[in-house]
């Protein structure tokens, strides 16, 4: 089970409450390459950049190549978007639970498993 950490974090120009942080090693089921998944979700003051009051960064990175395999984030000024390797597209945010589920669905679809 994933542990939920709650503590204050500093993001420039705003107070933020870290609601969730997890960093996990995964292994590819066929190639046995290792990737690191790091998920962070903050509660922030609602504003034009973060209308839901949520800031997030969920990334899976190849450990040896240091390349992004998949990533969901909503940094300003881009807003909600997803990275698939070097490709980037808009993402329809519908809540933190759905976001985390969609991240893990894509990680598994790519062939990565918890070590």
N, C-alpha and C positions, 0 to 999 in steps of 0.2 A: 504494500500500500504506500502511496506517495505521502510524504509529510507536507503539511502546509505551514510555512513560516510567515509570521506576521510581525513586521517591525517598520520603523520609519526609514525611508530612503530619501536621498536628495536628488532631485532632477532639477537642473538649472531653471530658475524662474517659477518654480511651483513646488508646493509641498506634495509629497506622495506617500501613500501607505502601501507597502509591498504586501499584497494579498497572497501571492503564491510564487514560490521559486523552487525549481527542481533541476538538477543536472544529473544526467544518466548516460552511461555508456551502452551502446547497442552494437550488435554484430549482424552483418549481412548473412542471410541464411545460405547463400550459394558461394559468394566470394570470400566470406569470412573477414571482409574489411570492417574496420571499427569506425563508428561515428559517435559523436557526442550530441545529445539532445539537451538543450537548455531552454527552460520555459520560465518566463517572468510575467507577472500580471500586477499592475499597480492600480490603486484607486487614486484619482487625481480630481482636482476641482474641474467641474464642467466648464468648458469654454468652446470657442469656435473650432479649435483643433481637436478637442476630445469631448464631443457633445454627449457621449454616454458616461463621461467621468471615469473612463477606463483607458489605460495605456498598457500595451502588451508587446512582448517580443518572444516568439517561439521559434527556435531554429534547430535544425539538424545539420551538423557540419562534419564532413569527412575528416577524421583525426589526422591522417597522414598527409593529405593534400591541402588541408585547411581550406576546403571549398564548401560553400553553402550548397546543400542538397535540396533543402526546403526551408522556407521561413515565412512566418506570418508576423506582421507588425503594423503599427499605425503611427509611426513617427511623423512629426510635422515637417514639411507641409504636405506630404503625400497622402496622409490619411490611411484608411484600411487597404492593405495590399498583401499579396502573397508572392514569394519568390520560388520558382521551380528552377534550380540551377541558376543560370544567368538570365532567365526569362522572368518578367515581372508582370503581374496583372492585378486589377482591382479585386477586392474581396468584400463580400457582403457580410458585415458583422451582424450576428443575431444573438449575441450573448457569450459570456465566458465559457460556459459548459459546452456549447456547440463548437466554439473555437478550439478548445482543447481536444474534443472528440474528433474534429476534422483534421487537426494536426496529426494525432495518433493514427487515424485512418490512412492518411497519406504516407506516414512513416512505414506502416505495415505493408501498404501497397508497393512501396519501393523495395521491400524485402528485408527490412531491418527488424530484429528481435531484441528484447532485453537480454543482457548477458547474465 
